[in-house]
């Protein structure tokens, strides 16, 4: 007979329960390559870069202006003046 045949169902369940308890005792620590704060900062920087690139494409390519003018404050001051009726 094989070893498995000698073990009763009750003993098998007890062994499985002990193995499951051993697995629960083992705690895995995940080491992150980039900390969470760095990930958040990277996402903010990428978002700002994408917004700036979108402004430049919209103002320079789709509109008739220079792409660098889309990042100047004077452009938005002019838009606000038109909006406010000045």
C-alpha positions as CSV (number, residue, x, y, z in Angstrom):
1,X,0.0,0.0,0.0
2,X,1.0,3.5,-0.6
3,X,1.5,6.2,2.1
4,X,-1.7,7.9,1.0
5,X,-3.7,4.8,1.5
6,X,-2.6,4.4,5.1
7,X,-3.8,7.9,6.1
8,X,-7.5,8.1,7.1
9,X,-9.8,11.0,6.0
10,X,-9.7,12.5,9.5
11,X,-5.9,12.5,9.5
12,X,-5.8,14.0,6.0
13,X,-8.1,16.8,7.0
14,X,-6.0,17.5,10.1
15,X,-2.8,17.6,8.0
16,X,-4.4,20.0,5.5
17,X,-5.6,22.2,8.3
18,X,-2.1,22.4,9.8
19,X,-0.6,23.2,6.4
20,X,-3.1,26.0,5.9
21,X,-2.3,27.4,9.4
22,X,1.4,27.4,8.5
23,X,0.7,29.3,5.3
24,X,-1.3,31.9,7.3
25,X,1.6,32.4,9.7
26,X,3.9,33.3,6.9
27,X,3.8,37.0,6.3
28,X,5.0,38.4,3.0
29,X,6.4,41.8,2.9
30,X,6.2,43.5,-0.5
31,X,9.1,45.8,-1.2
32,X,8.1,48.5,-3.7
33,X,10.5,49.7,-6.2
34,X,9.0,53.2,-6.2
35,X,7.3,54.5,-3.0
36,X,3.7,55.6,-3.2
37,X,4.5,59.3,-2.8
38,X,6.8,59.1,-5.8
39,X,4.1,57.4,-7.8
40,X,1.6,60.1,-7.0
41,X,4.2,62.8,-7.8
42,X,5.0,61.1,-11.1
43,X,1.3,61.0,-12.0
44,X,0.8,64.7,-11.2
45,X,3.9,65.6,-13.3
46,X,2.7,63.5,-16.2
47,X,-0.8,65.0,-16.0
48,X,0.6,68.5,-16.1
49,X,2.9,67.6,-19.0
50,X,0.0,66.1,-21.0
51,X,-2.2,69.2,-20.2
52,X,0.6,71.6,-21.4
53,X,1.2,69.5,-24.5
54,X,-2.6,69.6,-25.2
55,X,-2.7,73.3,-24.8
56,X,0.2,73.8,-27.2
57,X,-1.3,71.5,-29.8
58,X,-4.7,73.1,-29.6
59,X,-3.3,76.7,-29.7
60,X,-0.5,76.2,-32.1
61,X,-1.6,73.5,-34.5
62,X,-5.4,73.8,-34.5
63,X,-5.4,77.5,-33.9
64,X,-3.3,80.1,-35.7
65,X,-0.9,81.0,-32.8
66,X,2.5,80.0,-31.8
67,X,2.6,76.9,-29.6
68,X,4.9,78.6,-27.0
69,X,2.3,81.4,-26.6
70,X,-0.1,78.9,-25.1
71,X,2.0,78.7,-22.0
72,X,2.3,82.5,-21.5
73,X,0.2,84.2,-18.9
74,X,-0.5,87.2,-21.2
75,X,-2.5,84.9,-23.5
76,X,-4.9,83.9,-20.7
77,X,-5.0,87.5,-19.4
78,X,-6.2,88.6,-22.9
79,X,-8.9,85.8,-22.9
80,X,-10.1,86.9,-19.4
81,X,-10.2,90.6,-20.6
82,X,-12.4,89.6,-23.5
83,X,-14.6,87.5,-21.3
84,X,-15.0,90.4,-18.8
85,X,-15.7,92.9,-21.5
86,X,-12.6,95.0,-21.1
